[in-house]
Amino acid sequence: MPTCGLLGKYQLGYNIDFYPQGGIIGTARFSPFKRFMLGFSYGGNKIIGTETPDWLPHIGLNGRVRILEESYT
């Protein structure tokens, strides 16, 4: 079943993903409210290594809203 995993109120989360060919994408998320979270990400290829980095053309933005609370019943 799909889920809308959110951070707790006023929490900040981040992660860095590494990909083949020296690719890196960093992501940061912030939850200003109990049922709402905002995030952004940015990165590119060839960041690790001696080649010229190939940056992504745009910053990725995302938001999540939990409409209904989940339950185990």
PLY file of the C-alpha trace (Angstrom):
ply
format ascii 1.0
element vertex 73
property float x
property float y
property float z
element edge 72
property int vertex1
property int vertex2
end_header
0.00 0.00 0.00
1.41 3.47 -0.86
2.43 5.66 2.05
3.32 9.29 2.54
6.33 9.14 4.84
6.90 12.50 6.49
9.37 13.96 8.93
8.10 15.14 12.31
7.11 18.77 12.83
10.13 21.16 12.61
12.51 18.34 11.62
15.16 18.56 8.92
16.40 15.59 6.90
19.07 15.17 4.27
20.78 12.46 2.26
23.40 12.14 -0.44
23.09 9.48 -3.15
26.09 8.31 -5.16
25.72 6.93 -8.69
28.02 5.33 -11.27
30.30 7.62 -13.31
30.85 9.97 -10.37
27.22 11.08 -10.02
25.97 12.64 -6.79
22.53 13.97 -5.84
22.00 15.76 -2.53
18.52 16.09 -1.05
17.26 18.21 1.87
13.78 18.09 3.42
12.01 20.22 6.03
8.66 19.70 7.72
7.17 22.98 9.02
3.86 21.30 9.93
2.78 17.86 11.13
1.23 16.83 7.79
3.34 18.80 5.28
6.92 18.48 4.05
9.01 20.39 1.48
12.23 19.30 -0.14
14.76 20.10 -2.82
17.58 18.22 -4.54
20.51 19.00 -6.82
23.49 17.22 -8.26
25.10 15.95 -11.42
27.39 13.45 -13.10
31.21 13.33 -13.13
31.42 15.22 -9.83
33.81 12.61 -8.45
36.81 12.25 -10.71
38.99 14.35 -12.98
36.44 15.18 -15.67
34.46 18.42 -15.81
31.23 18.01 -13.80
27.98 17.78 -15.75
25.48 19.53 -13.45
21.74 18.96 -13.65
19.93 21.80 -15.46
17.35 22.41 -12.68
16.91 22.09 -8.94
14.41 19.37 -8.05
11.53 20.48 -5.80
9.02 18.26 -4.06
6.28 18.48 -1.48
4.25 15.96 0.45
0.90 16.33 2.19
-0.69 13.66 4.35
-4.44 13.98 3.91
-5.46 11.05 6.13
-3.59 9.47 9.02
-2.48 5.89 8.46
-3.64 3.10 10.73
-2.84 -0.58 11.23
-6.46 -1.75 11.33
0 1
1 2
2 3
3 4
4 5
5 6
6 7
7 8
8 9
9 10
10 11
11 12
12 13
13 14
14 15
15 16
16 17
17 18
18 19
19 20
20 21
21 22
22 23
23 24
24 25
25 26
26 27
27 28
28 29
29 30
30 31
31 32
32 33
33 34
34 35
35 36
36 37
37 38
38 39
39 40
40 41
41 42
42 43
43 44
44 45
45 46
46 47
47 48
48 49
49 50
50 51
51 52
52 53
53 54
54 55
55 56
56 57
57 58
58 59
59 60
60 61
61 62
62 63
63 64
64 65
65 66
66 67
67 68
68 69
69 70
70 71
71 72
